[in-house]
Amino acid sequence: MVLIFTYFFYCLTGFCDSAPRTLYHQQNLDYDILDNHHRILGDLRPSPRLVPDVLSHRNRTASSDSEQVDAPGQLAPHESDSTKESAQSNGIPVSNTFGSKRFPQAIIIGVKKGGTRALLEFLRIHPDVRAVGAEPHFFDRFYDRGLDWYRNLMPRTLDGQITMEKTPSYFVTKEAPSRVCTMNCQTKLIVVVRDPVTRAVSDYTQTLSKNPGLPSFQSLALKNSSTGLIDTTWSAVRIGLYAKHLENWLQHFPLSHFLFVSGERLVSDPAGEMGRVQDFLGLKRVVSDKHFYFNQTKGFPCLKKPEGSSRPRCLGKSKGRPHPQIPSEVLQRLRDFYRPFNQRFYQMSGQDFGWD
């Protein structure tokens, strides 16, 4: 009787919950929790170690798409290695579930019609490179949307992976260097350059395909056909003044932060140029000769058939299109015009690209 009286006294004073529960009740509670975990994780087999880890990860990343930028260049913390390993071993798509959206550590900033698309596609073979497919144009067109908006465009990356993007117009945009430096002055910058005369013709060819009524190349390139003066206000000509544009960038970044990739060698020796790029980015040399074959029809290298694909991967039909015939005297005037700028660019970059 004394024991019963004592039990009721404890219940009335609120101490019942502290009393030991039956083993049956504990088991029911654990099974309820595991059942909830099983619904959350889908086909994942629950285990005492994995379930708490994954739930903890879900709580930490519930609002990951709306990560806040505390300061320019500051990145969100990475998830724990044990969580990533658990996900990989159980078949969760890591690229969609784990990792952080970070500012790019490297950007292909130029130049238009130099070979930037080819370089990006070649780099995306590398397992440690994650890149935005489309050109964000943040530092030249959409800067007013803010760094949060920009970072949200980036793919998720894990520790050891590099986030990249490419927008060739950055190289010729006056405000771009200071804006990139505001984000992160340690950003690595890749510039794909090509003979400026050939580049100008390629630029014109692309525009002509979209606007068949475009005036002739020579009428746009020359201010006056009789004097032969070059019109530097035409963007196809102005982009090729590499030394001028590089001077603008060197006011904000040291030369050591740049890699100048030869657009010509990217065609003739893609594996060699990709070796230089991988070294510059601090990556293991994964992309090599075995990934390329030369497409005689297009006139540039394509990627061999990826695993699980039925055909090789070449750039789109807009790449490798035939150029219109340009009078040789116009091309010569352009070569003469660019020569001093090319020489200056060779000195600044420390590389002789052999365009003269």
VOPAGU-2260 file (C-alpha; in pm, 1 decimal, decimal comma):
REM VOPAGU-2260
SITE   aa  ch    i         X         Y         Z
SITE  MET   A    0       0,0       0,0       0,0
SITE  VAL   A    1     285,9     233,4      86,2
SITE  LEU   A    2     439,3     177,3    -260,6
SITE  ILE   A    3     108,2     244,1    -439,8
SITE  PHE   A    4      50,4     559,0    -237,9
SITE  THR   A    5     403,8     680,6    -317,1
SITE  TYR   A    6     350,9     616,7    -694,0
SITE  PHE   A    7      27,2     819,9    -702,7
SITE  PHE   A    8     194,5    1098,7    -504,7
SITE  TYR   A    9     476,2    1120,8    -763,5
SITE  CYS   A   10     224,3    1127,7   -1052,2
SITE  LEU   A   11      30,9    1411,8    -893,8
SITE  THR   A   12     350,6    1614,1    -848,2
SITE  GLY   A   13     459,9    1568,2   -1212,4
SITE  PHE   A   14     741,1    1318,2   -1172,4
SITE  CYS   A   15     580,6    1036,0   -1371,1
SITE  ASP   A   16     767,6    1123,2   -1692,1
SITE  SER   A   17    1097,0    1069,9   -1518,6
SITE  ALA   A   18    1008,6     714,3   -1422,9
SITE  PRO   A   19    1159,0     436,1   -1642,8
SITE  ARG   A   20     935,9     336,3   -1934,2
SITE  THR   A   21     869,1     -16,3   -2046,2
SITE  LEU   A   22    1093,1    -172,7   -2306,3
SITE  TYR   A   23     791,0    -218,2   -2532,5
SITE  HIS   A   24     721,1     157,9   -2532,5
SITE  GLN   A   25    1082,7     239,4   -2612,3
SITE  GLN   A   26    1082,0      -1,1   -2903,9
SITE  ASN   A   27     764,4     145,3   -3049,0
SITE  LEU   A   28     911,5     495,6   -3030,7
SITE  ASP   A   29    1233,0     390,7   -3204,8
SITE  TYR   A   30    1045,2     215,6   -3482,4
SITE  ASP   A   31     829,5     524,2   -3539,0
SITE  ILE   A   32    1140,4     738,8   -3577,6
SITE  LEU   A   33    1304,7     493,1   -3813,7
SITE  ASP   A   34     988,6     473,7   -4020,5
SITE  ASN   A   35     990,2     853,2   -4059,1
SITE  HIS   A   36    1355,6     844,0   -4155,7
SITE  HIS   A   37    1284,9     573,9   -4410,0
SITE  ARG   A   38    1019,1     786,9   -4577,8
SITE  ILE   A   39    1257,8    1083,6   -4590,8
SITE  LEU   A   40    1552,3     893,3   -4730,3
SITE  GLY   A   41    1360,5     691,8   -4989,3
SITE  ASP   A   42    1544,2     377,1   -5078,5
SITE  LEU   A   43    1824,4     441,7   -4831,5
SITE  ARG   A   44    1859,7     163,6   -4577,1
SITE  PRO   A   45    1842,1     320,2   -4229,7
SITE  SER   A   46    2130,5     255,5   -3993,8
SITE  PRO   A   47    2201,8     390,2   -3643,5
SITE  ARG   A   48    2491,3     602,8   -3776,5
SITE  LEU   A   49    2356,8     721,8   -4110,6
SITE  VAL   A   50    2007,0     839,1   -4016,1
SITE  PRO   A   51    2109,6    1107,5   -3763,6
SITE  ASP   A   52    2386,8    1228,0   -3996,2
SITE  VAL   A   53    2153,3    1273,4   -4290,9
SITE  LEU   A   54    1881,8    1440,2   -4084,8
SITE  SER   A   55    2139,5    1675,6   -3939,7
SITE  HIS   A   56    2253,2    1757,3   -4294,3
SITE  ARG   A   57    1894,8    1823,7   -4404,1
SITE  ASN   A   58    1845,8    2064,8   -4114,5
SITE  ARG   A   59    2166,1    2249,6   -4197,5
SITE  THR   A   60    2086,1    2283,6   -4567,9
SITE  ALA   A   61    1711,6    2340,8   -4557,4
SITE  SER   A   62    1759,2    2696,6   -4681,5
SITE  SER   A   63    2080,9    2646,7   -4877,6
SITE  ASP   A   64    1937,1    2802,3   -5193,7
SITE  SER   A   65    1899,5    3128,7   -5006,5
SITE  GLU   A   66    2249,7    3141,0   -4860,5
SITE  GLN   A   67    2353,7    3489,8   -4752,1
SITE  VAL   A   68    2677,3    3662,1   -4850,1
SITE  ASP   A   69    2835,9    3792,6   -4531,9
SITE  ALA   A   70    3125,6    3957,9   -4713,1
SITE  PRO   A   71    3266,2    3957,8   -5067,7
SITE  GLY   A   72    3436,6    3627,0   -5131,1
SITE  GLN   A   73    3308,3    3463,6   -4810,3
SITE  LEU   A   74    3176,7    3113,9   -4874,1
SITE  ALA   A   75    2924,9    2900,6   -4694,8
SITE  PRO   A   76    3066,2    2620,9   -4472,1
SITE  HIS   A   77    3102,4    2278,2   -4630,0
SITE  GLU   A   78    2917,0    1972,1   -4516,9
SITE  SER   A   79    3105,4    1707,7   -4321,9
SITE  ASP   A   80    3307,8    1445,7   -4508,1
SITE  SER   A   81    3130,6    1164,9   -4325,7
SITE  THR   A   82    2793,8    1281,7   -4456,2
SITE  LYS   A   83    2923,5    1296,5   -4815,0
SITE  GLU   A   84    3077,3     951,0   -4788,3
SITE  SER   A   85    2752,8     811,4   -4649,2
SITE  ALA   A   86    2558,0     960,9   -4939,2
SITE  GLN   A   87    2800,8     834,1   -5203,3
SITE  SER   A   88    2797,3     482,0   -5062,4
SITE  ASN   A   89    2416,7     473,6   -5067,7
SITE  GLY   A   90    2356,6     609,4   -5414,5
SITE  ILE   A   91    2239,8     965,9   -5341,7
SITE  PRO   A   92    2329,4    1198,8   -5637,0
SITE  VAL   A   93    2596,4    1406,7   -5466,2
SITE  SER   A   94    2581,5    1689,8   -5719,6
SITE  ASN   A   95    2213,1    1748,7   -5645,4
SITE  THR   A   96    2203,3    1688,5   -5271,2
SITE  PHE   A   97    2534,3    1783,5   -5115,9
SITE  GLY   A   98    2794,8    2054,3   -5147,1
SITE  SER   A   99    2778,0    2430,8   -5145,3
SITE  LYS   A  100    2704,6    2700,3   -5398,6
SITE  ARG   A  101    3023,7    2903,6   -5410,0
SITE  PHE   A  102    3160,7    3195,1   -5603,8
SITE  PRO   A  103    3376,9    3075,8   -5893,0
SITE  GLN   A  104    3742,6    3030,4   -5808,2
SITE  ALA   A  105    3826,3    3061,0   -6179,6
SITE  ILE   A  106    3658,5    3248,5   -6466,4
SITE  ILE   A  107    3714,9    3230,0   -6841,5
SITE  ILE   A  108    3695,0    3603,9   -6911,6
SITE  GLY   A  109    3768,3    3613,7   -7284,4
SITE  VAL   A  110    3779,8    3646,1   -7568,9
SITE  LYS   A  111    3476,5    3621,9   -7792,5
SITE  LYS   A  112    3533,6    3383,3   -8088,4
SITE  GLY   A  113    3865,5    3280,5   -7938,8
SITE  GLY   A  114    3769,5    2927,0   -7833,6
SITE  THR   A  115    3611,9    2983,3   -7492,4
SITE  ARG   A  116    3323,4    2742,2   -7550,4
SITE  ALA   A  117    3559,3    2463,5   -7656,4
SITE  LEU   A  118    3777,9    2523,2   -7350,9
SITE  LEU   A  119    3481,5    2512,1   -7114,0
SITE  GLU   A  120    3347,0    2190,3   -7267,7
SITE  PHE   A  121    3689,7    2027,8   -7249,2
SITE  LEU   A  122    3725,3    2132,8   -6883,9
SITE  ARG   A  123    3388,1    1989,8   -6790,3
SITE  ILE   A  124    3524,4    1642,1   -6857,0
SITE  HIS   A  125    3731,5    1682,5   -6541,3
SITE  PRO   A  126    3558,5    1536,1   -6233,8
SITE  ASP   A  127    3686,4    1820,2   -6014,4
SITE  VAL   A  128    3541,5    2098,3   -6231,0
SITE  ARG   A  129    3180,9    2214,2   -6204,5
SITE  ALA   A  130    3082,3    2494,1   -6440,2
SITE  VAL   A  131    2777,8    2696,3   -6540,5
SITE  GLY   A  132    2679,6    2603,6   -6896,2
SITE  ALA   A  133    2527,6    2936,0   -7001,4
SITE  GLU   A  134    2715,2    3267,2   -6984,2
SITE  PRO   A  135    2596,9    3450,2   -6667,9
SITE  HIS   A  136    2709,2    3798,8   -6785,5
SITE  PHE   A  137    2700,3    3908,8   -6422,2
SITE  PHE   A  138    3000,2    4142,5   -6420,7
SITE  ASP   A  139    2898,5    4323,4   -6739,8
SITE  ARG   A  140    2517,4    4317,2   -6764,1
SITE  PHE   A  141    2354,5    4201,1   -6440,4
SITE  TYR   A  142    2581,4    4334,6   -6167,5
SITE  ASP   A  143    2293,0    4526,2   -6010,9
SITE  ARG   A  144    2126,6    4194,5   -5921,2
SITE  GLY   A  145    2384,8    4139,8   -5650,3
SITE  LEU   A  146    2631,8    3874,6   -5540,9
SITE  ASP   A  147    2362,5    3654,9   -5384,1
SITE  TRP   A  148    2192,1    3624,3   -5721,7
SITE  TYR   A  149    2524,2    3543,3   -5889,1
SITE  ARG   A  150    2623,8    3274,5   -5642,7
SITE  ASN   A  151    2285,4    3108,4   -5670,9
SITE  LEU   A  152    2356,4    3052,3   -6043,1
SITE  MET   A  153    2656,3    2836,0   -5957,0
SITE  PRO   A  154    2643,0    2455,9   -5938,5
SITE  ARG   A  155    2696,8    2285,1   -5604,4
SITE  THR   A  156    3051,2    2170,1   -5540,3
SITE  LEU   A  157    3223,5    1949,3   -5284,8
SITE  ASP   A  158    3558,8    2005,9   -5117,8
SITE  GLY   A  159    3835,2    1983,1   -5378,5
SITE  GLN   A  160    3609,2    2075,9   -5671,0
SITE  ILE   A  161    3643,8    2403,6   -5860,2
SITE  THR   A  162    3349,1    2624,9   -5952,4
SITE  MET   A  163    3384,0    2798,4   -6290,3
SITE  GLU   A  164    3197,3    3013,2   -6537,2
SITE  LYS   A  165    3279,5    3175,6   -6869,8
SITE  THR   A  166    3166,9    3506,9   -7015,7
SITE  PRO   A  167    3402,9    3630,2   -7291,3
SITE  SER   A  168    3275,5    3987,0   -7284,0
SITE  TYR   A  169    3424,5    4040,3   -6937,0
SITE  PHE   A  170    3770,3    4091,8   -7090,8
SITE  VAL   A  171    3658,7    4401,6   -7284,0
SITE  THR   A  172    3427,2    4545,6   -7017,0
SITE  LYS   A  173    3588,4    4838,0   -6836,7
SITE  GLU   A  174    3410,4    4782,8   -6504,2
SITE  ALA   A  175    3456,1    4403,3   -6492,4
SITE  PRO   A  176    3805,1    4385,8   -6330,3
SITE  SER   A  177    3711,9    4593,5   -6025,2
SITE  ARG   A  178    3382,9    4405,8   -5987,4
SITE  VAL   A  179    3550,0    4063,8   -5999,7
SITE  CYS   A  180    3808,1    4183,7   -5747,0
SITE  THR   A  181    3529,5    4304,3   -5518,1
SITE  MET   A  182    3400,5    3946,9   -5516,8
SITE  ASN   A  183    3745,0    3788,9   -5473,1
SITE  CYS   A  184    4081,6    3932,9   -5573,6
SITE  GLN   A  185    4228,1    3580,2   -5566,6
SITE  THR   A  186    4012,7    3463,2   -5859,6
SITE  LYS   A  187    4206,8    3286,6   -6134,3
SITE  LEU   A  188    4147,0    3434,4   -6480,2
SITE  ILE   A  189    4172,5    3248,7   -6810,9
SITE  VAL   A  190    4191,2    3436,0   -7141,8
SITE  VAL   A  191    4163,6    3238,9   -7465,7
SITE  VAL   A  192    4324,5    3449,2   -7740,0
SITE  ARG   A  193    4340,8    3402,2   -8115,8
SITE  ASP   A  194    4496,4    3585,7   -8410,8
SITE  PRO   A  195    4295,4    3911,3   -8391,8
SITE  VAL   A  196    4248,9    3924,9   -8770,5
SITE  THR   A  197    4103,8    3572,7   -8786,9
SITE  ARG   A  198    3903,5    3644,8   -8472,6
SITE  ALA   A  199    3749,9    3958,2   -8631,1
SITE  VAL   A  200    3647,7    3764,4   -8943,6
SITE  SER   A  201    3495,5    3490,5   -8727,6
SITE  ASP   A  202    3308,2    3751,0   -8524,8
SITE  TYR   A  203    3173,4    3906,8   -8844,3
SITE  THR   A  204    3073,7    3563,4   -8977,8
SITE  GLN   A  205    2869,5    3490,7   -8667,4
SITE  THR   A  206    2689,2    3825,2   -8689,7
SITE  LEU   A  207    2630,0    3775,8   -9062,1
SITE  SER   A  208    2460,8    3440,9   -8998,8
SITE  LYS   A  209    2209,0    3617,4   -8777,1
SITE  ASN   A  210    2175,6    3926,2   -8995,8
SITE  PRO   A  211    2222,8    3844,7   -9367,0
SITE  GLY   A  212    2175,1    4211,1   -9459,1
SITE  LEU   A  213    2492,5    4316,4   -9277,7
SITE  PRO   A  214    2730,0    4545,3   -9474,2
SITE  SER   A  215    3051,7    4394,9   -9607,2
SITE  PHE   A  216    3342,2    4321,0   -9373,1
SITE  GLN   A  217    3566,2    4577,3   -9541,0
SITE  SER   A  218    3308,2    4856,0   -9514,6
SITE  LEU   A  219    3282,1    4795,4   -9139,3
SITE  ALA   A  220    3653,9    4745,6   -9075,5
SITE  LEU   A  221    3774,6    5052,7   -9268,1
SITE  LYS   A  222    3676,9    5410,5   -9191,6
SITE  ASN   A  223    3749,3    5504,1   -9550,5
SITE  SER   A  224    3843,0    5265,0   -9827,7
SITE  SER   A  225    4072,2    5520,8   -9992,0
SITE  THR   A  226    4275,9    5601,3   -9678,8
SITE  GLY   A  227    4264,2    5247,0   -9540,3
SITE  LEU   A  228    4228,7    5367,0   -9181,0
SITE  ILE   A  229    4094,3    5100,0   -8945,7
SITE  ASP   A  230    3773,5    5175,7   -8760,9
SITE  THR   A  231    3846,5    5085,9   -8397,3
SITE  THR   A  232    3492,3    5172,9   -8292,0
SITE  TRP   A  233    3369,6    4851,3   -8456,6
SITE  SER   A  234    3355,6    4589,0   -8180,3
SITE  ALA   A  235    3496,5    4314,2   -8405,7
SITE  VAL   A  236    3814,4    4521,2   -8440,7
SITE  ARG   A  237    3824,1    4663,2   -8087,8
SITE  ILE   A  238    3809,6    4322,7   -7913,9
SITE  GLY   A  239    4139,8    4224,9   -8079,3
SITE  LEU   A  240    4332,4    4503,1   -7900,9
SITE  TYR   A  241    4435,0    4253,5   -7633,3
SITE  ALA   A  242    4711,1    4468,8   -7483,6
SITE  LYS   A  243    4469,0    4755,1   -7417,7
SITE  HIS   A  244    4219,5    4533,0   -7240,2
SITE  LEU   A  245    4487,4    4352,4   -7040,0
SITE  GLU   A  246    4619,5    4685,6   -6910,7
SITE  ASN   A  247    4278,0    4746,9   -6757,1
SITE  TRP   A  248    4280,4    4407,2   -6581,1
SITE  LEU   A  249    4637,0    4444,0   -6454,2
SITE  GLN   A  250    4528,6    4745,2   -6250,2
SITE  HIS   A  251    4338,9    4502,8   -6025,1
SITE  PHE   A  252    4505,3    4161,4   -6065,9
SITE  PRO   A  253    4872,0    4055,5   -6083,9
SITE  LEU   A  254    4992,0    3881,0   -6399,8
SITE  SER   A  255    5033,5    3557,4   -6202,0
SITE  HIS   A  256    4655,1    3530,3   -6177,2
SITE  PHE   A  257    4618,9    3502,0   -6556,8
SITE  LEU   A  258    4655,2    3210,5   -6794,9
SITE  PHE   A  259    4660,8    3294,6   -7165,8
SITE  VAL   A  260    4542,1    3002,8   -7375,0
SITE  SER   A  261    4618,7    2990,0   -7746,9
SITE  GLY   A  262    4302,3    2942,9   -7948,7
SITE  GLU   A  263    4512,6    2803,7   -8234,3
SITE  ARG   A  264    4683,9    2543,8   -8013,6
SITE  LEU   A  265    4351,3    2452,4   -7859,2
SITE  VAL   A  266    4266,8    2326,8   -8209,8
SITE  SER   A  267    4603,1    2180,6   -8315,0
SITE  ASP   A  268    4702,0    2035,5   -7974,2
SITE  PRO   A  269    4400,7    2034,1   -7739,6
SITE  ALA   A  270    4557,7    1792,2   -7492,4
SITE  GLY   A  271    4871,8    2005,2   -7462,7
SITE  GLU   A  272    4680,9    2325,2   -7394,2
SITE  MET   A  273    4449,2    2143,1   -7153,9
SITE  GLY   A  274    4754,5    2024,4   -6963,7
SITE  ARG   A  275    4857,6    2386,1   -6908,8
SITE  VAL   A  276    4505,5    2478,7   -6799,2
SITE  GLN   A  277    4482,3    2193,1   -6550,6
SITE  ASP   A  278    4821,8    2284,6   -6404,5
SITE  PHE   A  279    4715,4    2649,0   -6368,4
SITE  LEU   A  280    4398,8    2545,3   -6183,5
SITE  GLY   A  281    4590,7    2309,3   -5956,5
SITE  LEU   A  282    4412,5    2004,3   -6094,9
SITE  LYS   A  283    4542,4    1657,7   -6164,8
SITE  ARG   A  284    4598,7    1608,6   -6540,3
SITE  VAL   A  285    4291,8    1402,9   -6622,4
SITE  VAL   A  286    4194,9    1548,3   -6962,9
SITE  SER   A  287    4443,8    1408,8   -7214,9
SITE  ASP   A  288    4491,3    1283,4   -7572,7
SITE  LYS   A  289    4257,3     991,5   -7514,0
SITE  HIS   A  290    3960,5    1232,1   -7491,2
SITE  PHE   A  291    3996,0    1393,1   -7835,8
SITE  TYR   A  292    3972,9    1319,6   -8204,7
SITE  PHE   A  293    3998,6    1565,5   -8492,5
SITE  ASN   A  294    3680,3    1626,1   -8691,9
SITE  GLN   A  295    3790,8    1685,9   -9051,0
SITE  THR   A  296    3453,0    1829,3   -9153,8
SITE  LYS   A  297    3440,2    2093,8   -8882,0
SITE  GLY   A  298    3813,7    2149,9   -8874,5
SITE  PHE   A  299    3858,6    2129,7   -8499,0
SITE  PRO   A  300    3881,0    1863,2   -8226,1
SITE  CYS   A  301    3578,9    1692,4   -8077,3
SITE  LEU   A  302    3540,5    1485,2   -7765,2
SITE  LYS   A  303    3535,3    1110,6   -7812,4
SITE  LYS   A  304    3218,7     922,6   -7730,1
SITE  PRO   A  305    3151,1     964,5   -7359,0
SITE  GLU   A  306    3063,1     654,9   -7160,2
SITE  GLY   A  307    2693,2     581,5   -7188,9
SITE  SER   A  308    2653,1     792,1   -7505,3
SITE  SER   A  309    2585,6     667,3   -7854,9
SITE  ARG   A  310    2794,3     927,9   -8037,6
SITE  PRO   A  311    3093,4    1159,6   -7998,5
SITE  ARG   A  312    3043,2    1511,4   -7865,0
SITE  CYS   A  313    3122,3    1804,2   -8092,5
SITE  LEU   A  314    3040,7    2169,0   -8050,6
SITE  GLY   A  315    2726,9    2297,9   -8219,0
SITE  LYS   A  316    2677,0    2377,1   -8585,7
SITE  SER   A  317    2757,5    2743,5   -8515,3
SITE  LYS   A  318    3119,9    2639,1   -8455,8
SITE  GLY   A  319    3343,9    2580,3   -8754,2
SITE  ARG   A  320    3120,9    2756,1   -9006,0
SITE  PRO   A  321    3301,3    2869,2   -9326,3
SITE  HIS   A  322    3422,1    3229,8   -9339,3
SITE  PRO   A  323    3329,2    3465,0   -9625,0
SITE  GLN   A  324    3595,3    3572,9   -9871,4
SITE  ILE   A  325    3763,2    3894,5   -9756,6
SITE  PRO   A  326    3988,8    4093,7   -9996,3
SITE  SER   A  327    4352,2    4014,8   -9919,9
SITE  GLU   A  328    4448,6    4384,8   -9907,6
SITE  VAL   A  329    4191,6    4443,4   -9630,9
SITE  LEU   A  330    4329,5    4153,0   -9428,7
SITE  GLN   A  331    4683,4    4286,3   -9477,7
SITE  ARG   A  332    4583,3    4631,7   -9356,1
SITE  LEU   A  333    4438,4    4470,2   -9045,9
SITE  ARG   A  334    4757,0    4268,7   -8984,6
SITE  ASP   A  335    4966,4    4583,9   -9012,5
SITE  PHE   A  336    4731,0    4763,0   -8776,4
SITE  TYR   A  337    4739,2    4489,8   -8510,3
SITE  ARG   A  338    5116,5    4422,8   -8525,9
SITE  PRO   A  339    5228,9    4676,8   -8261,4
SITE  PHE   A  340    4941,8    4579,6   -8032,3
SITE  ASN   A  341    5032,1    4211,5   -8071,9
SITE  GLN   A  342    5396,2    4279,3   -7988,7
SITE  ARG   A  343    5292,4    4470,8   -7680,1
SITE  PHE   A  344    5063,9    4185,5   -7577,1
SITE  TYR   A  345    5346,9    3932,7   -7620,1
SITE  GLN   A  346    5563,4    4139,5   -7385,6
SITE  MET   A  347    5287,8    4181,2   -7127,8
SITE  SER   A  348    5181,0    3816,1   -7125,4
SITE  GLY   A  349    5529,9    3669,3   -7165,6
SITE  GLN   A  350    5411,8    3456,5   -7457,3
SITE  ASP   A  351    5473,2    3490,0   -7831,3
SITE  PHE   A  352    5164,2    3360,8   -8008,6
SITE  GLY   A  353    5320,8    3390,7   -8354,1
SITE  TRP   A  354    5046,8    3589,4   -8522,7
SITE  ASP   A  355    5290,6    3804,0   -8723,5
